[in-house]
Amino acid sequence: MKKDSLAGPIIVGLILIVLLPGALLFMVLNAMTVPDGGVLTDCVVSDYVIVGRTSDVNVDYVNAEGKTINARISNGIGSRSVSVGEHVQCYVYEDNPFEVYREPDDDLLPILMFLGAAASLIAGIIIVIKMLLKRGVQGYLIKNGTHGQCTITNVAVKGGGRDGFTQCVCDYSFTDNYGQMHTGKHTFLPNKRISIGNYFPVIYAEKNGKMLSDIIE
């Protein structure tokens, strides 16, 4: 038996605590923040292209000199869908007439994205804590554990979708050196077939009056 690598908690934390919330907050702030100095101008959508989950929108507007300018909406169109010929209020800037900024929407999208960032942060912290606690238990068992044998008493299979990925989460029972029966739960490596009644080596140790154990794969 060996402890899980620290790479797992680090990668999960990096994705769920740093990258995903950061990306969501960046998208919200980018869509809601409009540079100072712009003039709110009536624009007409001239081109609307959807690429995956993003959109690229171009508009025409008439500048102070009476010329029609074709510009790109830098902060996108938000959660709305538009059509060619539709009027959109955008901020126009003299120093860069070909980049305009849409007036931020008063819709639920920014709120939902903020909530998504918060949910990702909380979930990431919880998962990382659980992974570190499990690693701590493994370290304690390696140092202080006694080896024995356990029996699988229940099997729950997760996954099995189109990718064929399955994982068994099993309950097990074992008897310690004093003849006392104990139970535990173990998640096996992916795509390993487990049945009720199977025997596996187990390592166990008591800590602060609580029995800790884990199956050795």
VENTA-V822626 format. One record per backbone hydrogen bond with DSSP energy under -0.5 kcal/mol. NH is the residue of the N-H (numbers start at 0). CO is the residue of the C=O. If there is no record, write none. Layout:
BEGIN
NH;CO  NH;CO
END
This chain:
BEGIN
7;4  8;4  9;5  10;6  11;7  12;8  13;9  14;10  15;11  16;12  17;12  17;13  18;13  19;14  21;17  22;18  23;19  24;20  25;21  26;22  27;23  28;24  29;25  30;26  31;27  32;28  33;31  37;34  38;91  39;37  40;89  42;40  42;87  43;59  44;85  45;57  46;57  48;55  50;48  50;53  51;49  53;50  55;48  57;46  58;70  59;43  60;68  62;60  62;66  65;62  68;60  68;66  70;58  70;68  71;97  72;56  73;71  73;99  75;72  79;76  84;44  85;82  87;42  89;40  89;87  90;100  91;38  95;92  96;93  98;95  99;71  100;90  102;88  111;107  112;108  113;109  114;110  115;111  116;112  117;113  118;114  119;115  120;116  121;117  122;118  123;119  124;120  125;121  126;122  127;123  128;124  129;125  130;126  131;127  132;128  133;129  134;130  135;131  136;132  137;133  138;134  139;135  140;136  141;137  142;138  143;139  144;140  145;203  147;201  149;199  150;172  151;197  152;170  153;170  155;168  157;155  157;166  159;164  160;164  163;160  166;157  168;155  168;166  169;167  169;185  170;153  171;183  172;150  173;181  174;148  175;179  178;175  181;173  183;171  185;169  187;167  187;185  190;165  191;188  192;190  196;151  197;194  199;149  201;147  202;213  203;145  204;211  206;209  209;206  211;204  211;209  213;202  215;200  216;214
END
